Amino acid sequence: MAIQSKIILILIISLFSSCKDDCIQDDDNTIKVLSWNIWHGGHSKDFPERGCEGTIGILKESGADVITMIETYGASDMVADSLGYYHRLLSSNLSIYSKYPIIETYKFPDSISTFNFGGVMLNVKGKKIRVFNTWLHYLPDMRLAPTSLTESEILAWDDAGTRDDEIKKILSVLKSFMSESDSIPIIMAGDFNCHSHLDWIESTKNMYNHGGAVVRWTVSKLMQDKGFKDSFRELNPDPAKNIGATWCYGDNNQKREDRIDYLYYLGSELKAVSSETHNGILGEPYSFRNKEFLYASDHGFVLTDFKFIE
């Protein structure tokens, strides 16, 4: 009997050990989300096959459960097949990939083009969550921001484009979803093509070639005013220590580093627990998670872990 008891105990311990990781995975209450403008489908004419391979390699290595992709341009099926994920091609530009089932798709063509905005509802282990993908117009080009002017003049320059109108239309179509966000959280991600007022503050005005400017940029302020949290800046609150650049340009002496890609969220049942940005040099090898990939985008990407609050 003593021998049988020992055998049973060993079997129980072995069974527990073998399923330990799976059990943790099943009980895991987090979701990892990545947002990336992959630059012309990650397979531009400069590196047609290697670019896509590098992009997909990084996506796989990231372990992201959900991906919002900008500048998809023909890459959606290849990405989805490589990941084995559900996906929605919202337009030639925007696509969403998910480890979890997509149960609804949202487009608002009467209010905002699908080239700019759209989303899905996911069933994440029995929990509903809405994920939206965003692209705001690239003009006026933020590289040309007139930082020597007053803040009001800089904002007038920025708002002369369409980004402020686009974000207002987007927030308008989201109104009913926002009212439900405490029961069905919202993640709104993408390439906003503009800076954040959380980055252009007093402590950074003479850093990153901000030209001495402190600016309450329109789009990020409107997002904050509607209750959306900027997941990266929430968890990396000091831009002087970590700007989290997803867009770099200029030479070493005149290089400006900024964020123009974001992962925002809204809802009391969701909390960001970790967030990071990654940014390689277009066309060069990039080391990610101790593996090397060709970096085929001119944008960095944002990677945030969210936790569902019971």
Buried (B, 14 or more C-beta within 10 A) or exposed (E): EEEEEEEEEEEEEEEEEEEEEEEEEEEEEEBBBBBBBBBBBBBBEEBEEBBBBBBBBBBBEBEBBBBBBBBBBEBBEBBBEBBEBBBBBBBBBBBBBBBBEBEEEBBBEEEBBBBBBBBBBBBBEEBBBBBBBBBBBBEBEBEEBBBEBEEEEBBEBBBEBBBBEBBEBBBEBBEEBBEEBEEBBBBBBBBBBBBBBBBBBEEBBEEBBBBEBBBBBBBBBBBBEBEBBBBBBBBBEEBBEBBBBBBBEEEEEEEBBBBBBBBBBBBEBBBBEBBBBBBBEBBEEBEBEEEEBBBBBBBBBBBBBBBBEE
